[in-house]
Amino acid sequence: MTRPPKSSLSPPPEILVSDPAGLPFLVEHWFLASRTRRYMILRRIRDVLEAAGFRATDRVLELGTGWAYGSHWARQSGARAVGIDLGLDQLRWARRSLAPDDALHLAQANAKALPFRSATFDAIASVEMMEHVFRPDREAVLAEAFRVLKPGGTIALSTPNAHSPIETLKRLATRWPALRQRLPDACFPEALDKPQGYHPYRYHHPLPVAELRARMEAAGFRVGGVRQFMWVMKTTPDSLLGVACALEGVAERVPLVRRLGATTLVWGTRP
């Protein structure tokens, strides 16, 4: 395993919300909610953007940009960023609130048929998207990512760790309704592979790390490495966030423990 490349990121940009109406869920209930939730969402985005290894002036594509904070952060760090998402509601908000310009372009598009020429981007980042991709489409999504990435370009993807305690509990909860009622609101792996009922926000099927790695290699990527991270729970009181982060740092240094972290990050290159 090689160490992931590291982008030079600016500090996380603030977002000024002048109109609270119509806020995307992740903005209202995570970024603008508790310090704990903001830490969790920013850490996931930061670690993926860093592993994408882009430099100032590089062209960066974010797959599944959602409310476009990752693309916005890449722009603030000097990149020329493009964010695409299948859903239009969050993109509408991002276009109003994040002021797209020549260095930030946001588009509604399906990742399995990207509207870009081959070898367009220097780096690709994707934060917690692959678990929402319709399973029959995952091969096409990775093939398209390979196509639009320049030779020598870098890619970094994150997805919930299918073997983490929380994802294991979710799978059990789909079979035990009483258990599910006791769990906080979350995406559960229960949507079927039927095109008629598919919606990316309700579809949640994380890829085991071996499968994600194998799929990336089959698409042509050279996988550089994999790591798991994130142990802070979203129910942690803000007053205990410092303690939780310290314990998280310890857990992520213990090999057998860190494999159970909530998020899997995979990085690689296009040969």
Secondary structure, DSSP 4 states (H G I P E B T S, - for coil): -PPPP---PPSPPP---S--TT--HHIIIIITS-HHHHHHHHHHHHHHHHHHT--TT-EEEEET-TT-HHHHHHHHTT-EEEEEES-SHHHHHHHHHS--BTTEEEEE--TTS-SS-TT-EEEEEEES-GGGS-GGGHHHHHHHHHHHEEEEEEEEEEEE-TTSHHHHHHHHHTT-HHHHHHSPS---TT--S-GGG--TTT---PPPHHHHHHHHHHHT-EEEEEEEE----TT--GGGHHHHHHHHHHHTTSHHHHTT-SEEEEEEE--
